[in-house]
Amino acid sequence: MRRRSILVTVTLFADLRRFLPRGADEPQRYTLAEGATLADLLTAIGVAPDAELTAAVDGEVVGRDTPLHHGADVMLLSPRTISRWRS
């Protein structure tokens, strides 16, 4: 049986932009297995499991165990970015 996949769009902010492929511009699209979580996406991007960041999916702040869906709009922000917004 063939496993289905989902396509998500990811926007990286501030120092997390270092995870963009060389020469790439945002946003990036990633194909993941159906049932993938934010943690799976972070692994695919190359973000360490213990990296400090805030993630939002479709405008809602979420945890790493959040399941993703086809067409999800994911934003990844570093703590440095968030503190600037609060200033």
C-alpha positions in Angstrom: 0.0 0.0 0.0 1.4 3.4 -1.0 1.7 5.9 1.8 0.1 9.3 1.1 2.0 12.6 1.5 1.2 16.1 2.4 2.7 19.4 1.2 3.3 22.2 3.7 4.7 25.7 3.3 7.3 26.9 5.7 8.5 30.5 6.4 11.6 30.9 8.5 12.4 34.1 10.4 15.6 35.7 11.7 18.4 33.3 12.5 16.3 30.3 11.5 16.8 31.4 7.9 20.2 29.6 8.1 18.2 26.4 7.4 17.1 27.6 4.0 18.8 25.8 1.1 21.6 27.8 -0.4 20.3 30.4 -2.8 16.7 29.7 -1.8 14.1 32.3 -1.1 11.1 32.0 1.2 8.7 30.4 1.7 9.8 26.8 1.2 7.6 23.8 0.5 8.2 20.4 2.1 6.6 17.1 1.3 6.1 14.9 4.4 4.3 11.6 5.0 0.7 11.9 6.0 0.4 12.0 9.8 3.7 13.9 10.1 4.1 16.2 13.1 5.9 19.5 13.5 8.8 17.6 15.0 9.0 15.5 11.8 9.1 18.7 9.7 11.8 20.2 11.9 13.9 17.1 11.4 13.4 17.3 7.6 14.6 20.9 7.7 17.6 20.1 9.9 16.6 21.9 13.1 18.0 20.2 16.2 15.4 18.6 18.5 16.4 20.9 21.4 16.5 24.1 19.4 14.6 27.0 21.0 11.9 28.2 18.6 8.2 29.1 18.4 6.1 27.5 15.7 2.7 28.5 14.3 0.6 26.5 12.0 -2.1 28.4 10.2 -1.7 31.3 12.6 -1.9 29.3 15.8 1.0 28.7 18.1 1.6 24.9 18.4 3.9 22.3 20.0 6.2 20.0 18.3 3.8 17.1 18.6 1.1 18.9 16.5 0.1 16.9 13.5 0.4 18.7 10.2 -2.1 18.7 7.3 -1.9 19.1 3.6 -1.6 22.8 2.8 -0.5 23.9 6.3 1.2 27.2 6.5 4.0 26.9 9.1 6.0 29.8 10.5 9.1 29.2 12.5 10.4 32.0 14.8 13.4 32.2 17.0 13.1 33.6 20.6 15.1 36.6 19.4 12.4 37.4 16.8 9.6 37.2 19.4 11.4 39.5 21.9 11.7 42.1 19.1 8.0 41.9 18.4 7.2 42.4 22.1 9.4 45.5 22.4 
